[in-house]
């Protein structure tokens, strides 16, 4: 008869093990908080969905995807074990091969609630070098994606992250990301400031971001939806507090 579970106590990171490349995380922990805990160790989850306030439990019982998914799959594929609160009131620890574990992804809470998840992490560099490759033919773009998935590289250069944007049928871009320790004299771009990330795809063939800014490159403008609130207008953007240029703020404005 209650309105729902009180999950306010399930929003933290329990432990990061930099030697084993794992993290124990509570189900309502946001990826923003999770990344804040893993990046000081030079680590990130294998897949970090694009928006800061997506929760780990939500990405596993629902669906999460990002640019590393072409090589690391979906968030549930890097889970090693889970504690699940079932409808019977029991907390069950399950692992790959257990029925509850194997059927839990994309079950949207119908099988229970993940209270704790142990996940695999990967090592990353401090910076991300980007290449925005334009295509005017969707068939060629699809073949290029297939080749990158198979080989893990493009034009002889390693690809760590892969995503794309179609502005119109004849203007398509693949963004190829490569983790790097080197600045090579460049200054990392700041798309949490006055510049808008999606526009940069059309404006420059290469770019450089910090790993942190790369992970949240789409969140600052909720992809391109911040334009609906005027947040991409140069004057409005200058007076809109930087800390409030984020997807959850726009979502609350939309609700109002």
C-alpha positions, -999 to +999 in steps of 0.1 A: +000+000+000+030+023+002+037+048-027+070+031-034+104+021-020+126+046-002+158+043-022+175+074-009+201+053+009+211+034-023+228+062-042+265+057-034+296+039-045+306+012-020+341+005-032+364+009-062+391-017-066+417-003-090+437-035-089+409-058-098+393-032-121+359-035-104+335-013-085+307-022-061+279+003-066+244+008-052+215+006-075+205+043-074+240+057-079+241+080-109+268+076-135+280+111-126+287+100-090+302+067-102+326+084-126+336+109-099+346+079-079+365+060-106+382+087-126+407+096-098+420+060-104+421+065-142+391+042-146+356+043-160+328+018-163+329+000-197+299+019-208+289+053-195+255+064-208+253+100-222+233+117-194+248+123-159+217+113-138+211+079-154+216+054-126+235+022-129+206+001-117+183+019-142+207+013-171+209-024-163+172-031-157+163-007-185+187+001-213+219+021-215+242+026-245+271+049-255+301+052-278+320+023-262+292-001-268+305-011-302+332-030-283+318-034-248+281-040-254+255-027-230+259-018-193+245-052-181+272-070-200+299-057-176+280-067-144+297-095-124+271-099-097+240-083-083+219-081-051+183-080-061+154-072-038+125-095-051+088-091-047+089-118-020+109-093+002+142-113-002+176-099-012+191-124-036+227-123-047+230-136-083+257-141-109+260-150-146+243-183-152+217-177-125+182-174-139+175-141-121+208-126-133+204-137-169+168-124-172+172-092-152+185-069-180+157-050-197+131-064-172+122-028-161+117-038-124+093-067-131+117-092-115+130-071-087+151-041-077+189-040-080+203-028-047+240-035-054+259-042-086+295-053-090+309-041-124+340-042-145+360-010-151+385-001-178+416+021-178+414+054-197+438+082-205+433+119-194+423+131-228+402+120-258+412+129-294+382+131-318+378+128-355+345+139-371+343+120-404+316+132-428+296+109-451+270+118-477+261+081-483+244+061-455+254+028-471+291+037-470+287+049-434+272+016-424+300-003-440+325+019-422+309+012-389+310-026-396+347-024-404+354-004-372+335-030-352+355-058-367+390-042-366+388-017-338+404+010-360+399+033-389+426+044-414+452+027-392+442+045-360+427+029-329+390+037-322+380+036-285+346+053-289+322+055-319+290+075-323+273+094-351+249+122-360+227+127-391+219+163-397+201+155-429+201+125-454+232+138-472+251+151-441+262+123-418+291+122-394+309+095-375+328+107-344+358+085-337+373+088-302+407+077-291+420+078-255+453+097-254+479+110-229+491+136-252+480+172-258+504+178-287+502+215-280+464+217-283+440+231-257+410+209-248+377+223-260+351+234-234+316+225-245+303+231-210+311+268-216+300+290-245+305+264-273+279+237-282+292+202-289+269+191-317+277+221-338+314+213-336+308+182-357+301+205-387+328+231-378+360+211-373+373+177-385+393+170-353+390+180-316+404+173-282+385+169-249+394+158-214+380+124-206+356+139-181+342+164-207+340+137-233+318+115-211+293+143-206+297+160-240+260+154-248+247+162-213+254+199-212+229+207-240+208+175-236+221+166-270+206+196-289+174+201-269+187+230-248+179+252-277+142+249-268+150+268-236+172+294-253+203+280-237+222+280-270+217+317-277+250+334-269+235+361-247+213+336-227+242+312-225+265+338-209+240+345-181+228+309-176+249+295-147+273+269-160+264+245-132+227+246-144+235+238-180+228+201-177+201+176-188+183+171-155+178+209-152+162+210-187+141+180-178+127+197-147+120+229-168+102+207-193+081+192-164+071+227-153 
